[in-house]
Amino acid sequence: MGPGPITVDPRVLRAMSAQLVGQYDPAMTAYMNETQALFREVFATTNEATVLVDGTSRAGIEAALVSLITPGDTVLVPVFGRFGHLLREIAERCGADVHVREVPWGQVFTLEALEEAVREVRPKLVALVQGDTSTTMNQPLEGVGAMCHRHGALLYVDVTASLAGNPFAMDAWEVDAATAGLQKCLGGPSGSAPLSLSPRAVEVVDARRSVEAGLRTDPGSDDGAAPTGVRIRSNYFDLAMILDYWGEERLNHHTEATTMLYGARECARLVLEEGLENTVARHRLHGDAVLAGVRGLGLSVFGDVAHKMHNVVAVEIPAGVDGEAVRAELLHDYGIEIGTSFGPLAGRVWRIGTMGYNARKDAVLVTLAALEQVLRRHGAPVAPGGGTVAAQEVYSGFPA
Ligand SMILES: Cc1ncc(COP(=O)(O)O)c(C=O)c1O
């Protein structure tokens, strides 16, 4: 019950135990096409350029940024938690001239503040996290893409922790590049990063296209980028090459991680069988139940709760309680893992997640009951039954 990775849905585990097929086997290429179509629906986009990047969510981020940023480009990174700092760091490594704007942890940016920063910085790219797991905040994105486009910038969004647990509408919100992972609300393991690029973003990547020597039919030519662009600095994360591999040409690049493809496909199938809106609503319901439950125990919640992600809550560790000892006891006595925190929040909050397969009533109620017992043993003044009663009220829709 942490902020991810989470307990993997058994259907995903089963899908991942299937035998491998060759990378150009018609079954494999059909799975690839199908997975692209499924993730278009999960991202709420019609983007042709919707693929998996092999690697954890960070691989998706690196692929998007190294492919979109030409060294020297101006990039704006609004930071409201640890993962904003990660975007800044990766953008710097890509050779960008990075400008950062920050709000205190526990808050998000207003559209006006973002626009003011864009006016000042005049970036080519704005790189933003939607749900920053480190603070649990969910950055509102409506209007941000259109604002970026008015000012001639592209918008990249990291939706690793938020996708399928909170609304995300790639096309309606004019997001140019988005990357995710499986290990949060999608109910899978880490190791595959779904990614989608708008036609505008594909244009940028296409201008930097290069084809490896040994694959070209005209072996005399050099393997530099298209004449208009600077070659993408990473081979593995070169999205032009990755798109060629996933495209009709199936131009060889890496060997697609077949087992991860099976897993990612099953994650998307699970979401779409339930319905994307229903999946989001389930995360909201169980997130609300945890929120009510921890408050019912008499605990405080960190940050601007109105902008909290549905799928994770940051609970203030009561004064005098050893947060790590509580986590250890929950794990050893009850088999329940809750999350620790990073940076300024380390030792101050626990993070309790309800994501993917763990966004379930039984998981929520057992976690709250166990937390109550452990906190009482640690001398915290918790309300007897306060957690489960408050959560049940959320489930029943009226006071128990
Ligand atoms: C918002 C966000 N971005 C990026 C990452 C990095 O993901 P990974 O560890 O899969 O590379 C995480 C991981 O928790 C995350 O929550």
The ligand as an SDF file (V2000), in Angstrom:
LIG
                    3D

 16 16  0  0  0  0  0  0  0  0999 V2000
    6.1350   10.9280  -10.9550 C   0  0  0  0  0  0  0  0  0  0  0  0
    7.2540    9.9570  -11.1600 C   0  0  0  0  0  0  0  0  0  0  0  0
    8.1050   10.1270  -12.1710 N   0  0  0  0  0  0  0  0  0  0  0  0
    9.1250    9.2900  -12.3980 C   0  0  0  0  0  0  0  0  0  0  0  0
    9.3540    8.2140  -11.5850 C   0  0  0  0  0  0  0  0  0  0  0  0
   10.5330    7.3240  -11.8620 C   0  0  0  0  0  0  0  0  0  0  0  0
   10.0650    6.0820  -12.2130 O   0  0  0  0  0  0  0  0  0  0  0  0
   10.9810    4.7790  -12.3090 P   0  0  0  0  0  0  0  0  0  0  0  0
   11.4550    4.5200  -10.9250 O   0  0  0  0  0  0  0  0  0  0  0  0
   10.0230    3.7410  -12.8050 O   0  0  0  0  0  0  0  0  0  0  0  0
   12.0710    5.0390  -13.2680 O   0  0  0  0  0  0  0  0  0  0  0  0
    8.4950    7.9740  -10.5050 C   0  0  0  0  0  0  0  0  0  0  0  0
    8.7250    6.8500   -9.6060 C   0  0  0  0  0  0  0  0  0  0  0  0
    8.1550    6.7180   -8.5530 O   0  0  0  0  0  0  0  0  0  0  0  0
    7.4210    8.8720  -10.2940 C   0  0  0  0  0  0  0  0  0  0  0  0
    6.5790    8.6910   -9.2680 O   0  0  0  0  0  0  0  0  0  0  0  0
  1  2  1  0
  2  3  1  0
  2 15  2  0
  3  4  2  0
  4  5  1  0
  5  6  1  0
  5 12  2  0
  6  7  1  0
  7  8  1  0
  8  9  2  0
  8 10  1  0
  8 11  1  0
 12 13  1  0
 12 15  1  0
 13 14  2  0
 15 16  1  0
M  END
$$$$
